[in-house]
Amino acid sequence: MKQLFTIILIGFISSTLFAQGITLPPSGGNQKAEVSQWIGPVKVTVNYNSPKVHAPDGTDRKGHIWGKLVPYGLNDLGFGTSTAAPWRAGANENTTITFSHAVKFGGANVKAGTYGLFLIAEKDTPWTYILSNNSTSWGSFFYDIKEDAARTKSIPTDTDYTEYLTYGFEDRQPGSAVVYLKWENKKIPVTIEIPNINDVYVDIIRNELRGSLGFSHQNFMAAASFCADNKINLEEALTWAEAAINRQFIGQEDFFTLQTKANVLNAMGKDNEAELVMTRAINLPTANAIQIHGYGRSLIAAGKNDKALEVFKLNQKLHPEDKFTPNAGLARGYAAIGDNKNAVKYWELAIKNIPENQKPFLNVYQEELKKLKERK
């Protein structure tokens, strides 16, 4: 029995060793490489093996890459099951591209996941990128068109000499980026877009607020503000704003949480309700002169000059101890309604009582006062 166990153990160890293989240099000296790029919350990763223009024996293959080492069109490689194989877009194992979320790849809709990345090079026509649902094969010897997830055209461009086959990203925008393959003197780009990228953010935020991040009124505020700023998901954003104010254990009613709710209401077109919320906010005992002043300035920016002047007057009434901020607000408020006389009066009072932290901006305030005096 002991002898039988020993034989079985030796067999297991032997099969395991042969199956796993040892770590050796990459085939043909084609080093493994990986490049990733975040497009907003979406991660894109290309994993590939990177051959050189110069062969492992030093042979210079410049001018012999495209159309020769990488043949044009689909080809029978003489091995495997494919008789019409594209190029593996790299060396050795499949080149792969991974998307953390659904994307548009050259205009084609693609689900999140990892795909084999192939390329059909052409002599005089646009090239074709292929995403295959088979990402685990060695090269394209077993390529099967039935496993295609997407195809898209690319127009190659001439570029500076590149010794090592290289993938990279360029033209990076908030909702898109261009991934490219560059080798020898060619660059083959394709655009990756994230449709409705703000919806992706909302999905992530929604899930985050269900976890430990949901035990913070600041996170509910940030979520609601993101939606208000982008005018999306506003009904749910209003519930998030309410949670920041009223949710058990974490809710806080202060100037900023009420202002967040008002911003959501404004984004929904409910200006009257928003104004009522802000009236509550500026009358809170904890609302300070700078917060109220900021609200007044936002009203001017929105063209609500008369309302802004009311807010600046209230600020002076609530904060008589501050001789600068309420006076600067009144100066701006009167200037907004065209009352230059009172605007000059309150700028002079504000400048006379300017605090240390505002002195770096003294020239700006004096210039505003000068312009008002010139218009009198």
DODRENPA-442267 format. One line per field, with one value per residue (C-alpha): x, y, z; residue number from 1. Coordinates in nm, 2 decimals. Example, Ala and Ser with C-alpha at 12.3 -4.5 7.8 and 13.67 -1.06 7.14 Angstrom:
2
c1: [1.23,1.37]
c2: [-0.45,-0.11]
c3: [0.78,0.71]
seq: [1,2]
***
This chain:
376
c1: [0.00,0.28,0.46,0.14,0.10,0.46,0.40,0.09,0.27,0.56,0.32,0.13,0.44,0.58,0.25,0.23,0.59,0.55,0.21,0.32,0.65,0.94,0.99,1.20,1.27,0.98,0.97,1.17,1.27,0.93,0.89,0.55,0.39,0.08,-0.07,-0.38,-0.58,-0.88,-1.15,-1.34,-1.44,-1.37,-1.04,-0.90,-0.60,-0.41,-0.19,0.05,0.39,0.62,0.85,1.13,1.19,1.53,1.51,1.65,1.96,2.01,1.87,1.74,1.38,1.30,1.08,0.99,0.74,0.41,0.31,0.59,0.65,0.29,0.12,-0.17,-0.52,-0.63,-0.39,-0.35,-0.07,-0.02,-0.10,-0.42,-0.77,-0.79,-0.74,-0.82,-0.63,-0.58,-0.26,-0.24,-0.16,0.15,0.36,0.32,-0.01,-0.31,-0.30,-0.59,-0.79,-1.00,-1.28,-1.41,-1.74,-1.93,-1.78,-1.80,-1.49,-1.46,-1.83,-1.92,-2.10,-1.89,-1.97,-1.74,-1.48,-1.16,-1.13,-0.87,-0.74,-0.66,-0.58,-0.62,-0.35,-0.42,-0.20,-0.42,-0.75,-0.84,-0.73,-0.97,-0.95,-1.12,-1.24,-1.28,-1.46,-1.17,-0.89,-0.69,-0.55,-0.19,-0.18,-0.44,-0.39,-0.73,-0.91,-1.28,-1.49,-1.79,-1.63,-1.60,-1.75,-1.69,-1.50,-1.41,-1.20,-0.89,-0.69,-0.31,-0.09,0.28,0.47,0.81,1.02,0.93,1.16,0.94,0.57,0.39,0.04,-0.06,-0.34,-0.38,-0.65,-0.77,-1.11,-1.35,-1.55,-1.32,-0.96,-0.78,-0.59,-0.32,-0.07,0.26,0.54,0.82,0.67,0.30,0.04,-0.31,-0.56,-0.91,-1.14,-1.29,-1.59,-1.80,-2.16,-2.34,-2.04,-2.22,-2.47,-2.17,-2.07,-2.42,-2.43,-2.10,-2.21,-2.54,-2.36,-2.10,-2.38,-2.52,-2.19,-1.97,-1.95,-2.32,-2.25,-2.15,-2.38,-2.10,-2.10,-2.48,-2.42,-2.15,-2.37,-2.66,-2.44,-2.29,-2.64,-2.75,-2.44,-2.49,-2.88,-2.91,-3.09,-3.25,-3.54,-3.29,-3.05,-3.33,-3.36,-2.98,-3.00,-3.27,-3.06,-2.78,-3.02,-3.25,-3.12,-3.10,-2.76,-2.58,-2.81,-2.72,-2.92,-2.68,-2.62,-2.44,-2.68,-2.98,-2.79,-2.73,-3.11,-3.18,-2.94,-3.11,-3.45,-3.31,-3.19,-3.54,-3.68,-3.84,-3.70,-3.97,-3.91,-3.53,-3.57,-3.77,-3.50,-3.23,-3.43,-3.42,-3.05,-2.94,-3.16,-2.99,-2.81,-2.50,-2.50,-2.21,-2.16,-1.94,-2.19,-2.48,-2.26,-2.18,-2.55,-2.61,-2.34,-2.49,-2.82,-2.65,-2.49,-2.84,-2.97,-3.18,-3.05,-3.34,-3.34,-2.96,-2.99,-3.24,-3.00,-2.71,-2.93,-3.02,-2.65,-2.58,-2.87,-2.76,-2.39,-2.33,-2.00,-1.85,-1.77,-1.64,-1.83,-2.19,-2.07,-1.90,-2.22,-2.43,-2.18,-2.23,-2.60,-2.66,-2.42,-2.62,-2.95,-2.77,-2.76,-2.40,-2.43,-2.50,-2.26,-1.98,-2.08,-2.07,-1.74,-1.58,-1.71,-1.59,-1.24,-1.21,-1.27,-1.08,-0.94,-0.59,-0.70,-0.86,-0.57,-0.41,-0.73,-0.73,-0.63,-0.93,-1.17,-1.02,-1.05,-1.42,-1.47,-1.29,-1.51,-1.82,-1.71,-1.63,-1.99,-2.15]
c2: [0.00,0.24,0.15,0.23,0.56,0.65,0.57,0.78,1.08,1.06,1.06,1.36,1.56,1.47,1.57,1.90,2.00,1.92,2.10,2.43,2.48,2.70,3.07,3.13,3.43,3.51,3.33,3.52,3.78,3.94,4.10,4.11,4.46,4.61,4.96,5.09,5.41,5.53,5.71,5.86,5.56,5.31,5.12,5.00,4.76,4.62,4.32,4.22,4.08,4.34,4.23,4.45,4.57,4.41,4.03,3.84,3.76,4.14,4.13,4.48,4.43,4.80,4.82,4.45,4.47,4.57,4.34,4.09,4.00,4.11,3.99,4.19,4.05,3.71,3.42,3.05,3.02,2.65,2.55,2.53,2.54,2.88,2.91,3.29,3.43,3.80,3.92,3.87,4.24,4.15,3.84,3.50,3.47,3.66,4.03,4.12,4.43,4.45,4.70,4.74,4.87,4.87,5.09,5.18,5.05,5.24,5.29,4.93,4.85,4.62,4.47,4.48,4.20,4.07,4.02,3.89,4.18,4.10,4.32,4.28,4.49,4.61,4.76,5.04,5.03,5.09,4.82,4.63,4.58,4.27,4.20,3.82,3.65,3.41,3.58,3.27,3.12,3.13,3.38,3.36,3.00,2.90,3.23,3.17,3.45,3.32,3.43,3.79,4.04,4.35,4.48,4.83,5.01,5.21,5.43,5.39,5.70,5.74,5.81,5.84,5.53,5.29,4.99,4.80,4.73,4.96,5.03,5.37,5.61,5.97,6.24,6.16,6.33,6.30,6.04,5.90,5.82,5.69,5.36,5.30,5.03,5.18,4.99,5.07,5.37,5.31,5.40,5.24,5.42,5.35,5.55,5.42,5.60,5.57,5.63,5.83,5.84,6.03,5.74,5.52,5.75,5.75,5.36,5.36,5.63,5.45,5.13,5.31,5.49,5.14,5.06,5.22,5.54,5.59,5.67,6.02,6.31,6.47,6.18,6.22,6.59,6.51,6.26,6.50,6.79,6.58,6.51,6.87,7.00,6.76,6.77,6.39,6.15,6.44,6.25,6.02,6.31,6.49,6.18,6.19,6.56,6.48,6.20,6.45,6.67,6.42,6.06,5.91,5.92,6.10,6.38,6.74,7.05,7.33,7.59,7.35,7.06,7.29,7.46,7.12,7.05,7.39,7.32,7.00,7.17,7.44,7.18,7.03,7.37,7.41,7.76,7.87,7.56,7.61,7.97,7.86,7.62,7.88,8.13,7.86,7.81,8.18,8.22,7.94,8.06,7.87,8.05,8.28,8.61,8.45,8.18,8.43,8.65,8.36,8.29,8.65,8.65,8.33,8.51,8.79,8.54,8.40,8.75,8.77,9.11,9.23,8.91,8.93,9.28,9.15,8.88,9.13,9.35,9.05,8.96,9.31,9.28,8.93,9.00,9.36,9.26,9.20,9.54,9.41,9.12,9.26,9.60,9.44,9.25,9.56,9.73,9.44,9.43,9.80,9.79,9.51,9.71,10.02,10.22,10.35,10.60,10.34,10.10,10.35,10.42,10.06,9.98,10.27,10.13,9.78,9.90,10.11,9.80,9.55,9.26,9.12,8.81,9.03,9.28,9.08,9.16,9.53,9.64,9.45,9.62,9.96,9.90,9.82,10.13,10.34,10.21,10.29,10.64,10.69,10.59,10.83]
c3: [0.00,0.09,-0.24,-0.43,-0.26,-0.34,-0.71,-0.72,-0.55,-0.79,-1.09,-0.95,-0.90,-1.24,-1.42,-1.22,-1.31,-1.68,-1.70,-1.54,-1.71,-1.59,-1.65,-1.96,-2.18,-2.41,-2.74,-3.00,-2.74,-2.78,-2.44,-2.27,-2.24,-2.10,-2.12,-1.95,-1.97,-1.77,-1.96,-1.67,-1.46,-1.74,-1.76,-2.09,-2.09,-2.38,-2.31,-2.58,-2.68,-2.84,-3.13,-3.27,-3.62,-3.60,-3.58,-3.28,-3.49,-3.56,-3.92,-4.01,-4.13,-4.20,-4.51,-4.47,-4.19,-4.36,-4.64,-4.57,-4.20,-4.15,-4.47,-4.61,-4.60,-4.45,-4.48,-4.44,-4.19,-4.25,-3.90,-3.68,-3.81,-3.97,-4.34,-4.34,-4.04,-3.96,-3.79,-3.41,-3.37,-3.17,-3.12,-2.94,-2.74,-2.84,-2.80,-2.57,-2.49,-2.17,-2.10,-1.75,-1.88,-2.21,-2.48,-2.84,-3.02,-3.35,-3.33,-3.26,-2.93,-2.72,-2.38,-2.08,-2.09,-2.24,-2.62,-2.85,-3.07,-3.43,-3.73,-4.10,-4.28,-4.63,-4.90,-5.03,-4.83,-4.47,-4.22,-4.00,-3.63,-3.50,-3.14,-3.09,-2.81,-2.81,-2.61,-2.50,-2.82,-2.93,-3.22,-3.49,-3.60,-3.46,-3.55,-3.63,-3.77,-3.59,-3.26,-3.38,-3.13,-3.34,-3.65,-3.73,-3.99,-3.93,-4.16,-4.09,-4.09,-4.13,-3.81,-3.66,-3.66,-3.37,-3.31,-3.07,-3.15,-2.91,-2.80,-2.66,-2.60,-2.73,-2.78,-2.43,-2.36,-2.06,-2.25,-2.52,-2.61,-2.92,-2.88,-3.14,-3.25,-3.36,-3.53,-3.77,-3.96,-3.92,-3.66,-3.67,-3.45,-3.33,-3.11,-2.79,-2.66,-2.35,-2.44,-2.17,-1.95,-1.68,-1.65,-1.58,-1.30,-1.16,-1.16,-0.97,-0.73,-0.66,-0.57,-0.36,-0.15,-0.06,0.11,0.37,0.16,0.23,0.59,0.51,0.44,0.23,-0.01,-0.06,-0.12,-0.38,-0.56,-0.57,-0.69,-0.97,-1.10,-1.07,-1.25,-1.53,-1.53,-1.51,-1.28,-1.10,-0.92,-0.75,-0.69,-0.49,-0.27,-0.22,-0.13,0.12,0.27,0.32,0.53,0.70,0.69,1.04,1.21,0.92,0.80,0.87,0.79,0.72,0.45,0.22,0.24,0.18,-0.10,-0.26,-0.25,-0.40,-0.68,-0.77,-0.76,-0.99,-1.23,-1.23,-1.32,-0.98,-0.91,-0.66,-0.45,-0.47,-0.36,-0.05,0.04,0.01,0.22,0.49,0.43,0.46,0.77,0.96,1.27,1.14,0.80,0.79,0.59,0.32,0.25,0.22,0.00,-0.23,-0.27,-0.36,-0.62,-0.77,-0.81,-1.00,-1.23,-1.29,-1.37,-1.06,-0.96,-0.74,-0.54,-0.50,-0.35,-0.10,0.00,0.04,0.26,0.47,0.51,0.65,0.89,1.01,1.03,1.14,1.29,0.94,0.79,0.47,0.32,0.35,0.22,-0.08,-0.15,-0.13,-0.37,-0.62,-0.57,-0.63,-0.93,-1.07,-1.07,-1.20,-0.88,-0.92,-0.64,-0.37,-0.53,-0.49,-0.13,-0.03,-0.22,-0.03,0.30,0.21,0.10,0.42,0.63,0.42,0.63,0.59,0.39,0.13,0.08,-0.20,-0.40,-0.31,-0.66,-0.81,-0.57,-0.63,-1.01,-0.97,-0.77,-1.03,-1.31,-1.11,-1.05,-1.41,-1.50,-1.25]
seq: [1,2,3,4,5,6,7,8,9,10,11,12,13,14,15,16,17,18,19,20,21,22,23,24,25,26,27,28,29,30,31,32,33,34,35,36,37,38,39,40,41,42,43,44,45,46,47,48,49,50,51,52,53,54,55,56,57,58,59,60,61,62,63,64,65,66,67,68,69,70,71,72,73,74,75,76,77,78,79,80,81,82,83,84,85,86,87,88,89,90,91,92,93,94,95,96,97,98,99,100,101,102,103,104,105,106,107,108,109,110,111,112,113,114,115,116,117,118,119,120,121,122,123,124,125,126,127,128,129,130,131,132,133,134,135,136,137,138,139,140,141,142,143,144,145,146,147,148,149,150,151,152,153,154,155,156,157,158,159,160,161,162,163,164,165,166,167,168,169,170,171,172,173,174,175,176,177,178,179,180,181,182,183,184,185,186,187,188,189,190,191,192,193,194,195,196,197,198,199,200,201,202,203,204,205,206,207,208,209,210,211,212,213,214,215,216,217,218,219,220,221,222,223,224,225,226,227,228,229,230,231,232,233,234,235,236,237,238,239,240,241,242,243,244,245,246,247,248,249,250,251,252,253,254,255,256,257,258,259,260,261,262,263,264,265,266,267,268,269,270,271,272,273,274,275,276,277,278,279,280,281,282,283,284,285,286,287,288,289,290,291,292,293,294,295,296,297,298,299,300,301,302,303,304,305,306,307,308,309,310,311,312,313,314,315,316,317,318,319,320,321,322,323,324,325,326,327,328,329,330,331,332,333,334,335,336,337,338,339,340,341,342,343,344,345,346,347,348,349,350,351,352,353,354,355,356,357,358,359,360,361,362,363,364,365,366,367,368,369,370,371,372,373,374,375,376]
***
